[in-house]
Amino acid sequence: MKAGRTAASLPAADEDYFHAMDRGQKLTPAEVKGRNNWNVWTGGNDRLWDYLANNSFGSLDLLKTVSSHPTLGYGRHNRWKYLGVVNEPCYNEATKPDDSRYGLWLDTRTADCGPDPFENESKYPGVKIGARGKTLPVGSFYGYGTGILGLRLFPNPEFDEKAKAKWDPKRYYEDPSYYSDRKLIRPYRVGMTCGFCHIGPSPTSPPADPENPKWENLNSNPGAQYFWTDRIFYWQKDESNFIYQLFHTYKPGTLDTSFVSTDSINNPRTMNAIYNVMARIEAGKRWKEHLAVDQQLNKQFNDYPQTSSLSSFFQKPDTVFTPRVLKDGSDSVGVLGALNRVYINIGLFSEEWTEHFRPLIGGKRISPIKISDLDKNSAYWNATTEQTPDVAQFFLATAKPDHLKDAPGGESYLTKDKRKLDRGKIVFAENCARCHSSKQPPSLCEPGHPCQQGEMVKNSAEYLAWMRKEVQKPDFLDGNFLSTDERIPVSETGTNACSPLASNAIRDNIWDNFSSETYKKLPAVGSVTVYNPVDGTPSSFTMPAGGRGYTRPPSLISAWATAPFLLNNSVGEFDPDPSVASRMRVFNDAIEQMLWPEKRKRDPQIGDKVSGPSYIQRTTQTSYLKVSSAYFPDPIKGVLGALDKDEIVIGPIPAGTPVGLLSNLDVTPEAHDLGARVDRDKKLAAIIKRLVIDLKKVKGKNDEEARAIFRPLVPELMQVSKCPDYIVNKGHYFGSNLPDSDKRALIEFIKTF
């Protein structure tokens, strides 16, 4: 807006460039625009990722991610295996510095593919501001292709003549004192599209060489299942830095969506596939959510002609019938509102967004970003909200299940034993369908509502009889989302509590406007058992109310292709090979661990003291956490002031320390009671001070002496933790008590999803 640009000057791209993707399905003009938005629209978020490159402890630099310099250890030739990102067809790997791009080692486009249509500066003129149009070309507002799908390159408006004179590409790749300078100005910024975390190899048409996929091998919806977050967001593998240890807990294919607007919980979650969108939307008719005034500003289907046929999902002024998008069920303002929020989360209008929290490190009380401010002040936001109805149309048309029978050699993995398959259907009906089928009795008594006469209650004899009959129908899987999207209490699932404890969507937090009043008024789910990660001692943790405590069941569509399982990919061994054979190996390993929990990982330190799975993510070697004292809230700084340090160093943190002990410290508690907050601040500050002083005394000595300092502090650290639940692979034991023959039959049925 400062540059005089309006939403109308940022139109959706209409070229059907990606026509061979997504099974080669022919799309309408609106659906083409939706796919282009998903795959190439960044909405100005290159500003955020450039800011983070200089303010992320030297860890995150997407300009390094798209490079192929020999010192990096990765490039186009091995990006898939090492980073898990998708190489865009039509590019070659850089073999030398590109003088036309300031000596950077960037992929170059092959001549036989022709130009990237989204780079057309005449049709899509970029925003002329700062150095753009002076020392740099303006470019297109879709940026330049990078050779990686989902990442786009933009001229940096800060790269003026002074920055140009200081730029040294050799030192940028090779000299830590240069590339770690917080004042470094790079010639380009990298923007991120939604597709970066969702485009992946087609399960039913996998590439022969995943480093060199063809367009027909790629889909826009499988999710970035092979994405190595720790390698992408911490490109220097420095195990002595606790920040690396934190990112290292992210299993491939997982990302903590609140890692920028941090909620002080280490919470990596799977980047789910998008399937059967219409069935999911229809399932949302069961969930009536009420919206307060600010939440009513979210766009709805009936606001746009292309989605007006879906207008029944919103009743003016404040009622929406909606599925839940995030795993904790908090995106509950309608599909378009949930979708629009994602663009902010990856940096759209970061000028405003980052004013409401302190990126990455936290330590500042969070306030809501308001839709009214977005509407008023961001051309990128308004352009995005005009395009997301087309994105919805695109997925309604293309996000179809990937069936094993349609994959190369897939039939050989499916049983020919009809009796076993039929038995599997009955086992599913009796044990799984209440959460994992969007086809439910029309007269079902919904949770939280008094049952009316004639309504069925889940798991009643009448309900089970209905479901047994339904699951045997030939069309049971047709149009079935294989989830109810119901919010299930974590006290019932028994899974790790950190995801349900996410606080970004509660009242007065960053996503306040993007979660419903219904969500914010959810009752508390009670208590869960957590364990001391050093000695295994159990204790009770009371889950807070106000929205937290729930998880929506994931869809089981194409489960054969989406393992490992659980919401953090902790069940099943990862394999970077996207072939059908590899996917089936991972599926078989993961599904057996789900149904035979005794096969899951146990923690070597407390495994024998805890019944069931006990995998805890621990540091791999001695490390240090360095944080500027300015990042701490004032009450904590007051206690730490005696240390007289601008930078607080916690360490040596011994190898084997549960990462969550430090990453989940409740630095800025949400309690509105001032006295309670002051007490918490004093308690936390005292613990941090003891850690800083006592650990400093054992620097240079063996880890055991550092462990001796940590051990007595563990109960206190758990008391000031936002999530003191450190076992990540527990829970969801439904079906584990079945006879082995029934488990095997169930697995055969799940393969057909």
C-alpha positions, 0 to 999 in steps of 0.5 A, spaced: 500 500 500 505 504 501 507 503 494 501 505 491 498 498 490 491 495 490 489 488 491 486 489 484 493 490 481 495 483 484 491 478 479 491 471 480 495 468 474 491 464 469 496 460 465 495 452 466 503 451 467 502 445 471 497 442 467 501 435 467 500 435 475 495 432 479 493 426 475 493 431 468 486 432 470 483 438 466 481 444 470 476 450 469 479 457 469 478 458 476 481 451 478 487 453 474 487 460 478 487 456 485 492 451 483 497 457 481 495 461 487 497 454 491 504 453 487 506 460 486 503 466 490 507 468 496 503 474 498 509 478 500 512 473 505 519 474 502 519 480 507 518 475 513 523 470 511 529 475 509 528 478 517 528 471 519 535 469 516 538 475 520 534 473 526 534 466 527 541 465 531 544 464 524 540 458 522 535 459 517 537 462 510 532 460 505 537 463 500 542 457 502 536 452 501 535 454 494 543 454 492 548 448 490 554 451 493 559 445 494 560 447 501 553 446 503 553 439 502 547 439 498 544 441 491 539 439 486 543 433 485 541 430 492 536 435 495 530 430 495 534 425 499 537 430 504 532 436 504 526 432 502 524 438 498 521 437 491 526 439 485 522 443 480 522 440 473 525 444 467 531 446 471 539 445 471 543 445 477 548 450 478 556 448 477 559 455 478 557 462 480 552 466 476 554 473 475 548 475 473 545 473 480 550 476 484 555 470 484 550 466 487 549 458 485 542 458 483 539 453 479 538 455 471 532 454 467 533 449 461 531 452 454 527 447 452 522 448 457 521 455 455 520 461 460 516 461 467 510 464 465 509 467 472 516 471 471 512 475 466 514 482 469 509 486 464 503 481 466 505 481 473 509 487 475 512 487 481 512 492 487 516 498 485 519 500 492 526 501 495 532 498 490 527 495 486 527 499 479 534 502 481 539 497 483 535 491 481 530 490 476 522 490 479 521 483 477 514 480 477 510 479 484 510 472 483 518 472 483 523 468 479 523 460 479 528 457 484 528 450 481 524 448 488 517 448 488 514 452 493 520 457 493 520 463 489 526 469 488 525 476 489 529 482 488 531 485 495 528 492 496 534 493 501 539 491 496 541 499 494 548 501 492 551 501 499 549 494 500 551 492 493 558 494 494 559 490 501 556 484 497 561 478 497 558 471 494 564 467 496 564 470 503 556 469 503 557 461 502 564 460 506 565 465 511 561 465 518 563 472 520 560 474 514 554 470 513 552 470 520 552 478 520 545 480 522 546 486 518 547 483 512 543 485 506 542 479 500 541 481 493 535 477 493 529 474 498 526 468 498 518 467 498 514 461 500 508 458 497 503 454 500 505 448 496 512 448 499 509 444 505 504 440 501 506 438 494 509 431 493 510 425 489 504 422 487 503 415 491 500 412 485 505 415 479 511 416 483 518 418 480 523 413 478 528 418 480 525 423 486 531 427 485 528 429 478 521 428 478 517 429 471 510 433 472 506 427 472 509 425 478 507 430 482 501 432 486 499 439 489 496 435 495 500 429 498 503 434 504 511 434 504 511 427 507 519 427 506 521 434 509 527 435 513 525 441 517 531 441 521 536 441 515 532 446 512 531 451 518 538 449 521 542 449 515 548 448 519 549 442 523 551 444 529 549 439 534 552 444 540 547 449 539 540 447 543 536 450 537 539 445 532 537 440 538 530 443 538 529 442 530 532 435 530 526 433 534 522 434 528 521 428 524 521 428 517 514 430 514 513 434 521 513 442 522 511 446 528 506 451 525 507 456 531 514 456 531 515 463 528 509 465 533 511 461 538 507 458 544 513 456 548 511 448 546 515 444 542 510 441 537 512 438 531 506 436 527 505 432 520 503 436 514 497 432 512 495 430 505 489 433 503 483 428 500 476 428 499 475 435 500 467 435 499 466 429 504 470 433 509 466 439 508 459 435 508 462 432 515 462 439 517 455 440 517 455 436 524 459 441 527 455 448 529 460 453 531 458 460 533 462 466 531 463 473 535 464 480 532 471 479 530 470 472 527 464 474 523 469 478 519 472 471 516 470 470 509 465 465 507 463 461 501 457 465 500 461 471 499 463 469 492 460 467 486 464 461 484 463 458 491 455 460 492 453 453 491 456 452 498 452 457 501 448 453 506 455 452 510 454 459 513 448 462 516 448 470 518 450 473 522 454 468 526 453 461 525 458 456 521 458 449 519 465 447 518 470 442 519 477 443 523 483 444 519 488 444 525 490 438 529 487 441 535 481 443 532 482 450 533 481 453 525 473 453 526 471 459 523 469 456 516 474 453 510 476 460 507 477 463 514 482 457 516 485 457 509 486 465 509 489 464 516 495 460 513 497 465 508 499 470 514 502 464 518 507 463 513 509 471 512 503 475 509 503 482 512 509 480 517 509 488 518 503 487 522 503 480 524 510 480 528 508 486 532 503 482 536 509 477 538 517 476 538 518 471 532 521 464 534 524 466 541 517 469 544 518 472 551 513 477 549 505 477 551 502 475 545 496 479 542 491 478 536 492 480 529 485 483 527 482 481 521 479 488 521 486 491 520 488 486 515 482 488 511 484 495 512 492 495 511 494 490 506 493 489 499 496 482 499 491 480 504 485 482 500 488 479 494 489 473 497 482 473 500 479 474 493 483 468 490 482 462 496 475 461 493 479 458 487 484 454 491 478 451 494 475 450 487 481 447 485 482 442 491 474 440 490 476 438 483 483 434 484 484 432 491 482 425 490 484 419 494 490 415 492 488 408 492 493 402 492 490 398 487 491 404 482 499 404 484 504 400 480 504 393 483 499 395 488 494 390 487 500 385 489 499 388 496 492 387 497 488 380 499 484 376 495 481 373 501 474 376 501 473 373 508 478 376 511 477 383 508 469 382 510 472 381 517 476 387 517 470 391 515 466 389 521 472 390 525 473 397 523 465 398 524 466 396 531 472 399 533 474 405 528 468 408 525 466 412 530 472 417 529 474 415 522 468 415 518 464 421 515 458 417 514 454 416 520 447 415 522 443 421 520 440 421 527 446 421 531 446 424 538 452 429 538 457 430 543 455 436 548 448 436 546 442 432 550 440 426 546 433 427 543 428 421 543 430 416 537 437 419 536 443 413 536 448 414 541 455 412 539 457 405 541 450 403 543 448 396 540 443 400 535 449 404 533 454 398 532 449 394 528 447 400 523 455 401 522 456 394 521 451 394 515 453 401 512 461 398 512 459 392 508 456 397 502 460 397 496 460 405 496 462 405 503 469 408 502 466 413 496 465 420 498 468 418 505 473 423 509 474 417 514 474 422 519 469 425 523 473 432 525 470 431 531 474 434 537 476 428 541 479 429 548 486 427 549 484 424 556 481 419 551 486 418 546 492 418 551 496 421 546 502 426 547 498 432 550 503 438 547 498 439 540 492 439 544 495 444 549 497 449 543 495 456 545 495 460 539 488 460 538 485 461 545 482 468 547 486 474 546 492 470 543 495 471 536 489 467 532 483 469 536 480 472 530 480 465 527 477 461 532 470 460 534 467 462 540 464 455 541 472 453 541 474 458 546 468 456 550 470 448 550 470 445 557 476 442 560 478 435 559 480 433 566 487 431 567 492 427 564 498 423 567 505 425 565 512 422 567 518 425 570 523 424 564 529 422 569 526 417 573 519 415 570 515 418 576 508 419 574 504 425 576 497 428 574 497 434 569 490 438 569 489 440 562 486 448 561 479 449 559 478 455 553 479 451 547 485 446 549 485 439 550 482 436 544 485 433 537 481 431 531 481 424 528 486 424 522 483 422 516 485 415 514 484 416 506 490 413 503 493 411 509 498 406 506 501 412 503 502 416 509 505 413 514 509 414 519 503 415 524 500 419 530 500 426 529 508 427 530 510 421 525 513 418 531 510 411 530 514 407 524 520 408 521 522 413 516 524 412 509 526 417 504 524 413 498 517 415 495 516 408 491 510 404 492 514 398 495 518 403 500 511 406 502 508 399 504 514 397 508 513 404 512 506 402 512 506 395 515 511 397 520 507 403 522 500 400 522 503 394 526 506 399 532 499 402 532 495 395 533 501 392 537 503 398 542 509 393 545 513 394 538 513 402 539 520 405 541 521 405 549 526 410 552 532 407 554 532 411 561 525 410 563 523 405 559 522 400 564 519 404 569 513 406 564 508 401 562 507 402 554 511 406 549 516 411 552 520 414 547 522 421 549 526 426 544 533 427 548 539 432 546 544 428 542 550 431 545 552 436 549 549 443 547 548 450 549 542 455 549 544 462 548 538 467 549 539 475 549 537 477 556 532 482 552 528 477 550 525 475 557 519 479 560 521 484 565 519 480 571 524 475 569 530 480 567 529 483 574 531 477 577 536 475 572 539 482 572 544 480 578 547 476 572 549 482 569 549 479 562 546 482 555 546 474 553 544 469 558 547 462 556 544 456 559 549 450 559 553 445 558 546 442 557 548 434 557 547 429 552 540 425 553 537 431 556 529 431 554 529 437 549 522 439 552 524 440 559 527 447 556 523 448 550 516 448 553 518 453 559 512 457 560 515 464 559 509 468 558 503 464 562 496 466 559 493 467 566 490 474 567 491 474 574 497 478 575 499 475 582 499 468 579 503 471 573 508 474 578 509 468 582 510 464 576 515 469 573 519 469 580 519 461 580 521 461 573 527 466 573 529 463 580 530 456 576 533 459 570 538 463 574 540 456 578 541 453 571 546 459 568 550 459 575 550 452 576 552 449 569 557 454 568 561 451 574 561 444 570 563 447 563 569 443 560 567 437 565 563 431 563 556 430 562 555 426 568 556 432 573 551 437 568 546 431 569 547 432 577 545 439 576 539 437 572 536 432 576 533 435 582 531 441 578 526 436 573 520 437 578 521 444 578 522 445 571 515 441 570 512 445 574 513 451 570 512 447 563 507 449 558 507 442 556 510 437 561 508 431 557 515 428 554 513 421 551 511 422 544 509 416 541 504 414 546 496 413 546 491 411 541 491 404 543 484 403 540 484 396 537 490 393 541 486 388 545 483 385 539 485 378 537 491 378 532 487 375 526 482 381 527 488 386 527 490 382 520 484 383 517 483 390 519 490 392 516 487 389 509 481 393 509 485 399 511 490 398 505 484 399 500 482 406 503 
